[in-house]
Amino acid sequence: MSILIEDVLHQGIETNVYIEGNTICYIGPEKKEAKTVISGQDKAIFPSLINGHTHAAMTILRGFGDDMPLQPWLETKIWPLEAKLTEEDIYWGTKLACLEMIKSGTTMFCDMYWHVHSAAKAVEEMGIRAVLSSVFLDSFDQTKASEQKKRMEILVEEFQRYSSRIRIALGPHALYTVSGETLRWIAHFAKEKELFIHFHLSETAKEVEDCIDQHGLPPVLYLDKLGFLSERLLAAHGVWLTEKEMEVLAQRKVNLIHNPTANLKLAVGKIFPYRALKERGIPCCLGTDGCASNNNLDMLEELKFAALLQKWQENDPTILPCEEAWSLATEQAAQIFRIPSGKVEVGKWADLILIDLNQPSMVPHHNIVSNLVYSAGPSVVDTVICDGRILMQDQKVPGEEEIISQAKKIANSLITR
Ligand SMILES: [Zn+2]
């Protein structure tokens, strides 16, 4: 399998990009012979985006319960519906999520949700990449904890059947739903099996206050005492952090995932301390969170929210400039997930997007990255390639009509069940 993208704009120069297998093999003036040739006329080539924190199948809960405080929202809207979710719901919900991600230029996401095999099947079929974790919570119950541990051990084995685009991770939900002893086991198991741990950290003031009440320490220091913090940890949110906690996160090389839209929508009361984290060298990337609290999976929109929020918070328009924001969702994210993508460069994976430079929000072309971060929406994404395979061309994804119609059917049946 080989692809040539000819006459495409790359870093201000019209060039040709040649892909063999799943790798970018050549960028330059030569038009190498390839099985598939794509015209790059009036298009620019970029790495595809990486969504660091999602609950993909929650697409089918989109718009069901908005504008509510976190706890009643979870208790009266989300949890009762989630209790009724079947494997089929998750499958079509994840297909819809993957479709939305492909259409907005994302080819890799890091997920935490229920029925993880159904999610894996959907990802496999859609052709993108995912780090999938099954929600792991013991609700401080010993019996539940041992069941979950056993289930995790089995899942890790079972996931070997999937392609290399899919990786399993551990998904302890948060410190208010998982016991300290279980978190300790998870850290140990993750190290032994070389797995990521996907976790919600310090999202709300209540979480921090409760932790201090129960353990006499704020979350990060408590987790450190348990031996839970390491470079394997992917911690979503991290908005309520003290200076001391940031020092410890840096020492333990923890990765943080910023979810600006979800934080704003759920009014978590603080803004991600990007400058302080960056100064300490803490790796950061961006995520959308689930569709019930965002309400989309559009990383282009997330980039804009992230950049604007930091400027507002720091009262400084120079912080998180567009190139740096772009890097958070591409190169820096690829480093966190330890994959050779996030850059259009020879030797990197062919995880790429072609941007239509004639879309109104992309004109004029003074600064294309600025257009992508501050101006563009999903409609500018013309072509998406992942793992050397074309997933979308001329904005068309094969099978999209069926996904839309099944997702509508599933969502309607879910609320009347
Ligand atoms: Zn989340």
Residues whose N, C-alpha, C, O or C-beta is under 5 A from the ligand:
A	BS01	ZN	D289 G290
